[in-house]
């Protein structure tokens, strides 16, 4: 009777949801029909069920945490072996650890009996909102991660990317900083670098230097070739293997064009290039070999 009196006081209230009200009515009616022994038995059964769920949840939590620690140690070994940048290494380890802990907590909460659908929807909505707001930044960040992992270039390399050339000064998670030959500092977003073409001039130990020298049509080609070979042999920075290559590349409008190709160490590229230009100009003049320039013959006719 007391239970029905309490039920009578609850049901008239309009603010109580109808579904919840029907559930309460059913529970109260079922309890009113049970004996005291049945109620005690039900309480004991529910208590045992709750305790078992808590024990299973605790066991899953500690086992999951142990597995997360193992994954963390394995990641540390792999990243150290690959010599990944320290800042990127710590970020990746923290990101994976936090993500796995969130999933573990959701699993444990679900084992206890709490509905995790709302948690998953919340995380998904937050992730979507953050991704849309920071789409450009996240693209640059992902590009920085790829650069630091696969290392298409390193600090100190001379590269050409996104229309700029310079020496890599610093590789950040979102930008790559380069210094141009005229001492300008350029910040290039990593998103464009990771998806674009990068020319790394410092990647290989050796580079080929190409020149094209022109001589007059009346000059001795064999003499010019001999002079070029002597200039090449006099420079110790030029490799003998592969052997230097000299040949007539084309017969131009005003000159016979001779192509010269040699191999040097990458750091010596520009020094050898400019030095050879100077030596060829001086030596050709001394040896009586003309370096022609474009000429145009103009014929004048007088009308009668």
C-alpha positions as CSV (number, residue, x, y, z in Angstrom):
1,X,0.0,0.0,0.0
2,X,2.8,2.4,0.8
3,X,4.4,1.7,-2.5
4,X,1.2,2.5,-4.4
5,X,0.8,5.7,-2.3
6,X,4.2,6.8,-3.4
7,X,3.4,5.9,-7.0
8,X,0.3,7.9,-6.8
9,X,2.3,10.9,-5.7
10,X,4.9,10.5,-8.6
11,X,2.6,9.8,-11.5
12,X,0.6,13.1,-11.6
13,X,3.7,15.2,-12.0
14,X,3.8,16.5,-15.6
15,X,7.5,17.0,-15.8
16,X,8.3,13.3,-15.5
17,X,8.9,11.7,-18.9
18,X,6.2,9.3,-19.9
19,X,8.6,6.4,-20.7
20,X,10.4,6.8,-17.4
21,X,7.1,6.9,-15.6
22,X,5.9,3.7,-17.2
23,X,9.2,2.0,-16.3
24,X,8.9,3.2,-12.7
25,X,5.4,1.8,-12.5
26,X,6.4,-1.6,-13.9
27,X,9.3,-1.8,-11.4
28,X,7.2,-0.8,-8.5
29,X,4.5,-3.3,-9.4
30,X,7.0,-6.1,-9.8
31,X,8.5,-5.3,-6.4
32,X,5.1,-5.1,-4.7
33,X,4.4,-8.7,-5.9
34,X,7.7,-10.1,-4.6
35,X,8.4,-11.5,-1.2
36,X,11.1,-10.3,1.1
37,X,13.3,-13.3,0.3
38,X,13.0,-12.7,-3.4
39,X,13.9,-9.1,-3.0
40,X,17.0,-10.0,-1.0
41,X,17.9,-12.7,-3.5
42,X,17.6,-10.1,-6.4
43,X,19.7,-7.6,-4.5
44,X,22.4,-10.2,-3.9
45,X,22.3,-11.3,-7.6
46,X,22.6,-7.7,-8.8
47,X,25.4,-7.0,-6.4
48,X,27.4,-10.0,-7.6
49,X,26.8,-9.1,-11.2
50,X,28.0,-5.5,-10.6
51,X,31.1,-6.8,-8.7
52,X,31.9,-9.2,-11.5
53,X,31.6,-6.4,-14.0
54,X,33.9,-4.2,-12.0
55,X,36.5,-7.0,-11.6
56,X,36.4,-7.7,-15.3
57,X,36.7,-4.0,-16.1
58,X,39.7,-3.6,-13.7
59,X,41.4,-6.7,-15.2
60,X,40.9,-5.4,-18.7
61,X,42.2,-2.0,-17.7
62,X,45.4,-3.3,-16.1
63,X,46.0,-5.7,-19.0
64,X,45.3,-3.0,-21.5
65,X,47.6,-0.6,-19.7
66,X,50.4,-3.2,-19.7
67,X,49.9,-3.7,-23.5
68,X,50.0,0.0,-24.1
69,X,53.4,0.2,-22.2
70,X,54.7,-2.6,-24.4
71,X,53.6,-0.8,-27.5
72,X,55.2,2.4,-26.2
73,X,58.6,0.6,-25.6
74,X,58.4,-1.0,-29.0
75,X,57.8,2.4,-30.7
76,X,60.7,3.9,-28.8
77,X,63.0,1.2,-30.1
78,X,61.8,1.4,-33.7
79,X,62.0,5.2,-33.8
80,X,65.4,5.3,-32.3
81,X,66.6,2.7,-34.7
82,X,65.3,4.7,-37.6
83,X,66.9,7.8,-36.1
84,X,63.7,9.8,-36.2
85,X,63.9,13.4,-35.0
86,X,63.6,13.7,-31.2
87,X,60.7,16.2,-31.2
88,X,58.8,14.0,-33.7
89,X,59.6,10.9,-31.8
90,X,58.2,12.2,-28.5
91,X,55.1,13.6,-30.3
92,X,54.3,10.3,-32.0
93,X,54.8,8.3,-28.9
94,X,52.5,10.6,-26.9
95,X,49.9,10.6,-29.6
96,X,49.7,6.8,-29.9
97,X,49.7,6.4,-26.1
98,X,46.9,8.9,-25.5
99,X,44.8,7.4,-28.4
100,X,45.2,3.9,-27.0
101,X,44.3,5.1,-23.5
102,X,41.1,6.7,-24.7
103,X,40.1,3.5,-26.5
104,X,40.9,1.5,-23.4
105,X,38.8,3.8,-21.1
106,X,35.9,3.5,-23.6
107,X,36.1,-0.3,-23.5
108,X,36.3,-0.4,-19.7
109,X,33.3,2.0,-19.3
110,X,31.4,-0.2,-21.7
111,X,32.2,-3.4,-19.7
112,X,30.8,-1.7,-16.6
113,X,27.5,-1.2,-18.3
114,X,27.6,2.4,-19.3
115,X,26.4,3.3,-22.8
116,X,29.5,4.4,-24.7
117,X,27.7,5.6,-27.9
118,X,27.5,9.1,-26.7
119,X,31.3,9.1,-25.9
120,X,32.2,7.9,-29.3
121,X,29.9,10.4,-31.0
122,X,31.4,13.2,-29.0
123,X,34.9,12.2,-29.9
124,X,34.0,11.8,-33.6
125,X,32.2,15.2,-33.7
126,X,35.2,16.9,-31.9
127,X,37.6,15.3,-34.3
128,X,35.6,16.3,-37.3
129,X,35.3,19.9,-36.2
130,X,39.0,20.2,-35.4
131,X,39.9,18.6,-38.7
132,X,37.8,21.0,-40.7
133,X,39.0,24.1,-38.8
134,X,42.7,23.1,-39.1
135,X,42.7,21.4,-42.5
136,X,45.6,23.4,-43.9
137,X,47.6,23.2,-40.7
138,X,47.0,19.4,-40.4
139,X,48.1,18.9,-44.0
140,X,51.4,20.8,-43.3
141,X,51.8,18.8,-40.1
142,X,51.2,15.5,-41.9
143,X,53.8,16.6,-44.5
144,X,56.3,17.4,-41.7
145,X,55.8,14.0,-40.2
146,X,56.4,12.3,-43.6
147,X,59.5,14.4,-44.2
148,X,61.0,13.7,-40.7
149,X,60.3,9.9,-41.1
150,X,61.4,9.3,-44.7
151,X,64.0,12.1,-44.8
152,X,64.1,13.2,-48.5
153,X,66.5,15.9,-47.3
154,X,68.3,16.8,-44.1
155,X,69.5,19.9,-42.4
156,X,72.4,21.3,-44.4
157,X,71.3,20.0,-47.8
158,X,70.9,22.3,-50.7
159,X,67.5,21.8,-52.2
160,X,65.1,23.2,-54.7
161,X,61.4,23.1,-53.8
162,X,58.2,25.1,-54.5
163,X,60.2,27.5,-56.7
164,X,62.9,28.3,-54.1
165,X,66.5,27.1,-53.8
166,X,68.6,27.2,-50.7
167,X,70.3,25.4,-47.8
168,X,68.0,23.6,-45.3
169,X,68.3,25.4,-42.0
170,X,65.6,23.7,-40.0
171,X,62.8,21.1,-40.4
172,X,59.8,21.9,-38.3
173,X,56.6,20.0,-38.0
174,X,54.7,22.4,-40.2
175,X,57.4,24.3,-42.1
176,X,60.8,23.8,-43.6
177,X,63.2,26.8,-43.3
178,X,65.8,27.4,-46.0
179,X,68.5,30.0,-46.5
180,X,68.9,31.2,-50.1
181,X,72.4,31.9,-51.6
182,X,71.7,35.6,-51.1
183,X,71.0,35.0,-47.4
184,X,67.2,35.2,-47.5
185,X,65.2,33.1,-45.0
186,X,62.3,31.3,-46.7
187,X,59.6,29.3,-44.8
188,X,58.0,26.7,-47.0
189,X,54.9,24.8,-45.8
190,X,55.6,21.1,-45.5
191,X,52.3,20.1,-47.1
192,X,53.5,21.4,-50.5
193,X,57.0,19.9,-50.1
194,X,55.7,16.5,-49.2
195,X,53.5,16.3,-52.2
196,X,55.6,18.3,-54.7
197,X,58.9,17.8,-56.5
198,X,62.1,18.3,-54.4
199,X,65.5,18.5,-56.1
200,X,68.1,17.6,-53.5
201,X,71.5,18.7,-54.9
202,X,73.3,17.4,-51.8
203,X,71.9,13.9,-51.8
204,X,74.5,12.4,-54.0
205,X,78.3,12.6,-53.3
206,X,79.1,13.5,-57.0
207,X,77.6,15.8,-59.6
208,X,78.2,16.3,-63.3
209,X,79.3,19.8,-64.4
210,X,78.3,20.8,-68.0
211,X,79.6,23.6,-70.1
212,X,79.1,24.6,-73.7
213,X,82.0,26.6,-75.3
214,X,81.8,28.1,-78.7
215,X,84.7,28.5,-81.2
216,X,84.9,30.2,-84.6
217,X,84.2,28.3,-87.8
218,X,87.8,28.9,-88.9
219,X,89.4,27.7,-85.7
220,X,91.1,24.4,-85.1
221,X,88.8,22.1,-83.2
222,X,91.5,19.6,-82.3
223,X,93.6,22.4,-80.7
224,X,90.5,23.6,-78.8
225,X,89.8,20.1,-77.5
226,X,93.5,19.7,-76.5
227,X,93.4,23.0,-74.6
228,X,90.2,21.9,-72.8
229,X,91.7,18.5,-71.8
230,X,94.8,20.2,-70.4
231,X,92.6,22.6,-68.3
232,X,90.6,19.7,-67.0
233,X,93.7,17.7,-66.1
234,X,95.1,20.7,-64.2
235,X,92.2,20.8,-61.8
236,X,92.6,18.2,-59.1
237,X,88.9,18.6,-58.1
238,X,87.7,17.0,-61.4
239,X,87.4,13.2,-61.3
240,X,89.2,11.0,-63.7
241,X,86.5,8.3,-63.3
242,X,84.1,8.7,-65.0
243,X,86.4,10.2,-67.6
244,X,85.7,13.7,-68.9
245,X,83.6,14.0,-72.1
246,X,84.3,16.5,-74.9
247,X,82.4,16.6,-78.2
248,X,80.9,18.9,-80.8
249,X,77.3,19.4,-79.7
250,X,76.0,21.6,-82.5
251,X,76.9,23.9,-85.4
252,X,75.4,27.2,-84.5
253,X,74.7,30.3,-86.5
254,X,77.9,32.0,-85.4
255,X,80.0,29.2,-83.6
256,X,80.9,25.6,-83.4
257,X,79.6,24.6,-80.0
258,X,81.7,22.2,-77.9
259,X,80.1,20.4,-74.9
260,X,82.2,19.5,-71.9
261,X,81.1,17.2,-69.1
262,X,83.1,16.3,-66.0
263,X,82.3,14.9,-62.6
264,X,83.2,16.6,-59.3
265,X,82.3,16.3,-55.6
266,X,79.0,17.9,-54.9
267,X,80.4,20.7,-52.6
268,X,82.9,21.6,-55.4
269,X,80.3,22.1,-58.1
270,X,80.0,25.8,-58.4
271,X,83.7,26.5,-57.6
272,X,84.8,24.3,-60.5
273,X,82.1,25.7,-62.8
274,X,83.1,29.3,-62.4
275,X,86.8,28.6,-62.3
276,X,86.7,26.7,-65.6
277,X,84.7,29.5,-67.3
278,X,87.5,31.9,-66.4
279,X,90.3,29.7,-67.4
280,X,88.8,28.9,-70.8
281,X,88.2,32.5,-71.6
282,X,91.9,33.4,-70.7
283,X,93.5,30.4,-72.3
284,X,91.5,30.5,-75.6
285,X,92.6,34.1,-76.0
286,X,96.2,33.2,-75.4
287,X,96.1,30.3,-77.8
288,X,94.5,32.4,-80.5
289,X,91.1,30.5,-80.4
290,X,88.2,32.8,-81.0
291,X,85.1,32.8,-78.8
292,X,82.6,34.2,-81.3
293,X,79.6,36.3,-80.5
294,X,76.4,36.5,-82.5
295,X,76.9,38.5,-85.7
296,X,74.5,39.8,-88.4
297,X,75.6,40.8,-91.9
298,X,73.6,43.6,-93.3
299,X,73.7,44.1,-97.1
300,X,72.7,47.5,-98.5
301,X,71.4,47.9,-102.0
302,X,71.0,51.1,-103.9
303,X,68.0,51.3,-106.1
304,X,68.7,52.8,-109.6
